[in-house]
Amino acid sequence: MPEKLVIIGSGPAAWTAAIYAARANLMPLVFAGSPNRCPPRSSRRAAHAHHRDRKLPRLPHGVTGPKLMSYMEQQAVRFGTRIQTDDGQHPDVSDPDDGHSYKYHDCERVDLSARPFKVLDEDGSVIETETLIVATAPPPTAQPAQRATPGRSGGGVSACAVCDGALPVFRGKELGVVGGGDSAIEEATHLTSSPARSISFTVAAS
């Protein structure tokens, strides 16, 4: 019997889809991936690598990416979402502080040539599904400054001016935008309304 819905991904989009699908009694099955593999890892890496988010309502002290994803996962599972793991379709949820005691499974590939769609699990098994949601995302492209300072992500180096430009760590500071394309101009334009002391561009030669 095919699954009603399979979701590939483990970031905010994937868990949001799982929450709403589970509430609609679709009993979704999630391939959340493992931290060092593709394809699902990307969306989770972007959310989990993010520093403490202080903008979300009802969270006055902010929340880190890993803890936020754990909360979303718990909510999805509470409504009936299942997660494909090395221990089967696990009904348990992760602890935001202790992490998982089991390993998420990756989707190796999908076959969309005919219905029901086929999802190949990393253990070689094939799961058929009537509907498939792919909610993965590419990781942010690290610029030279980020690659040179990997430990500074979230502590002075950011990939999102809209997300982080007004945070205390950047207030009153001289900020630099690396890049010369449309995205860099948009980020710098947004920063003009932030409490930064000055903004400068570093344009890499093509």
Secondary structure, 3 states (H helix, E strand, C coil): CCEEEEEECCCHHHHHHHHHHHHCCCCCEEECCCCCCCCCHHHHHHHHCCCCECCCCCCCCCECHHHHHHHHHHHHHHCCCEEEECCEEECCCCECCCECCCCECCEEEEECCCCCEEEEECCCCEEEEEEEEECCCCCCCCCHHHHHCHHHECCCECCCHHHHCCCHHHCCCEEEEECCCHHHHHHHHHHCCCCCCEEEEECCCC
